[in-house]
């Protein structure tokens, strides 16, 4: 039987494949860039919403306790990231680049600063790796987009 930690690591690493594939596709198949960007940001939104959903069950377990966050703040954080994921899909590509980069960093900061007591140590190490790869992919897509569209109306 596989442990929860190993399963989470496998699923987490596998979850990076679409990010890396999206970046790779932009450079190797630029003729499909509109579709690739659409799928890249759809996946980015899905993962962000999924990660935000983790806070909801924690909030329900907090009951009336307020350490380190109250249930209300924890649920609101979940909703902020969830709504950001959805709203990001409605934005222009330059705004998506900024929103998803900041949201993924914000999610990691939330996990390490306020939610740290709820996570095992291995999870925070995994989250660091996953966040770094996701953010590097977001920034690479952003750099690609601005290089391709520099000097053109966006």
Secondary structure, 3 states (H helix, E strand, C coil): CCCHHHHHHHHHHHCCHHHHHHHHHHHHCHHHHHHHHHHHHHHHHHHHHHHHCHHHHHHHHHCCCCCCCCHHHHHHHHHHHHHHHHHHCCCCHHHHHHHHHHHHHHHHHHHHHCCHHHCCHHHHHHHHHHHHHHHHHHHHHHHHHHHHHCCCCC
